[in-house]
């Protein structure tokens, strides 16, 4: 029995890969990425004493912007566009420190450090004044739900078709592969969209999460993101023969997104060697969009980068996946000269 | 006339079909028989356009006039019998009263009317195959391809299925079906016996029997074990060349005997 089990295991490359890769992945992730403490805060200093104040700040505050002619409004714009974690407004007593509450762990580090300064600095947390975890988690969870539906549920729906042999049947029917793909994906797209609306509304009602930005921009970002994850779901279905394989593979795609997208652990707190993986994951960019729009009311123009990256991902992944699926559906090369139709049409009665 | 001519299909280094020519005339049933891995499903799937040919040609109607029942369930488990039929009929453009009448007619012929509202997942194996068959013929195809329609089906449902197949052929459809039941295959107008991707013998049952060379004997203790096989409580033994030894009982071979004997010839030639 033991030998038999080992033999089966060796032949099940996917499970074997999971058994070998997963512990290593978890070790690396939790070793290098699982860090809530942000040791460097992107900082802006504006106002007449900007240069002097910038020099006096402890090393925790990494001053990236020094603007003596800048105003409080300029500082708020930098925070809203997520260019900095903290902005000091000089020229007033005490100096005003504005903290970006949408970056929860960076904000917690900043507030802890600023509290030590006592009366010299007045601290004001923007976008998440209570530094509530739910406020930063829920915009990310919306993305996670879309990822779950897009990858696991969609790939299962597609693979079930293959397992039942009905995909084979669809392939010989007079229905275009594009129609099959559209018919398979559209329901999941709609269900995911409805789920997203329900979760967003519940987040606002139950947890008081603000929605400060443009809902249409949010819907656009979610729509593009859905195409990415649906594409992943279709791709997974093309490399899986059974539902079990599809779930295993989807898990491979899902786990890094949960751990390395900035949903739980802040990207800026991760080791550089791991952080780059986070920047390859679509959920990272959706979280940038959802937190930016919901919490900071960021305009779409300021979010052009995550929108662009997601759009490129959507085009590449969705197109590649549907082409693979299309190949599964039409393997017989119907346009091949080897396939002809008889010159005379057959007459058929009432079978 | 539909069919394949000099069809060759390779899966990697495996030759699944080797220069196979099969004609499927309208109004008749052509049965493809052979052991596991003989190439039956590959032949059917090639004709259905599911498998590309590495050589040869295919003559098949457009998809609109092709009906196909795959070896698997062939129906959507989470849809009812009626919903399954309506979905497929819709793809072929059947709707309204024409669909209602056609659905009722087919359900009645397949004795599935009482199960019309039942989920396909809750059907018995035989009922599910009959549903798959209905879905394959709902649009009155010119070419009907059935991959082992009766495998795993109880004897009563097999009779029902065969009746449906015969009716389809009687109304003009060209039917190509694979089967592992040789008694069933004997009823077909034409037989194609495949082994390792090659045709062992082809023709009507009478032609196949008439063309069969050699003698088959019934014995309790075969002289050459490599040329013998079990039939019920006795064994049959094939004598391809010289006649059997005196005193042995010669039997008239049926299709099962012929297929096994020809396969043994091929196998023993290959191993010699």
Boltz contact constraints between the chains, C-beta under 6 A:
constraints:
  - contact:
      token1: [A, 164]
      token2: [B, 73]
      max_distance: 6.0
  - contact:
      token1: [A, 165]
      token2: [B, 70]
      max_distance: 6.0
  - contact:
      token1: [A, 165]
      token2: [B, 72]
      max_distance: 6.0
  - contact:
      token1: [A, 165]
      token2: [B, 73]
      max_distance: 6.0
  - contact:
      token1: [A, 165]
      token2: [B, 74]
      max_distance: 6.0
  - contact:
      token1: [A, 166]
      token2: [B, 76]
      max_distance: 6.0
  - contact:
      token1: [A, 168]
      token2: [B, 70]
      max_distance: 6.0
  - contact:
      token1: [A, 169]
      token2: [B, 70]
      max_distance: 6.0
  - contact:
      token1: [A, 169]
      token2: [B, 74]
      max_distance: 6.0
  - contact:
      token1: [A, 172]
      token2: [B, 48]
      max_distance: 6.0
  - contact:
      token1: [A, 172]
      token2: [B, 66]
      max_distance: 6.0
  - contact:
      token1: [A, 172]
      token2: [B, 68]
      max_distance: 6.0
  - contact:
      token1: [A, 173]
      token2: [B, 91]
      max_distance: 6.0
  - contact:
      token1: [A, 174]
      token2: [B, 63]
      max_distance: 6.0
  - contact:
      token1: [A, 174]
      token2: [B, 64]
      max_distance: 6.0
  - contact:
      token1: [A, 175]
      token2: [B, 91]
      max_distance: 6.0
  - contact:
      token1: [A, 332]
      token2: [B, 49]
      max_distance: 6.0
  - contact:
      token1: [A, 332]
      token2: [B, 50]
      max_distance: 6.0
  - contact:
      token1: [A, 332]
      token2: [B, 52]
      max_distance: 6.0
  - contact:
      token1: [A, 333]
      token2: [B, 52]
      max_distance: 6.0
  - contact:
      token1: [A, 334]
      token2: [B, 49]
      max_distance: 6.0
  - contact:
      token1: [A, 338]
      token2: [B, 53]
      max_distance: 6.0
  - contact:
      token1: [A, 338]
      token2: [B, 57]
      max_distance: 6.0
  - contact:
      token1: [A, 338]
      token2: [B, 58]
      max_distance: 6.0
  - contact:
      token1: [A, 339]
      token2: [B, 58]
      max_distance: 6.0
  - contact:
      token1: [A, 340]
      token2: [B, 59]
      max_distance: 6.0
  - contact:
      token1: [A, 342]
      token2: [B, 59]
      max_distance: 6.0
  - contact:
      token1: [A, 346]
      token2: [B, 26]
      max_distance: 6.0
  - contact:
      token1: [A, 346]
      token2: [B, 142]
      max_distance: 6.0
  - contact:
      token1: [A, 347]
      token2: [B, 172]
      max_distance: 6.0
  - contact:
      token1: [A, 348]
      token2: [B, 140]
      max_distance: 6.0
  - contact:
      token1: [A, 348]
      token2: [B, 142]
      max_distance: 6.0
  - contact:
      token1: [A, 348]
      token2: [B, 172]
      max_distance: 6.0
  - contact:
      token1: [A, 348]
      token2: [B, 173]
      max_distance: 6.0
  - contact:
      token1: [A, 349]
      token2: [B, 171]
      max_distance: 6.0
  - contact:
      token1: [A, 349]
      token2: [B, 172]
      max_distance: 6.0
  - contact:
      token1: [A, 350]
      token2: [B, 171]
      max_distance: 6.0
  - contact:
      token1: [A, 351]
      token2: [B, 137]
      max_distance: 6.0
  - contact:
      token1: [A, 351]
      token2: [B, 140]
      max_distance: 6.0
  - contact:
      token1: [A, 351]
      token2: [B, 168]
      max_distance: 6.0
  - contact:
      token1: [A, 351]
      token2: [B, 171]
      max_distance: 6.0
  - contact:
      token1: [A, 351]
      token2: [B, 173]
      max_distance: 6.0
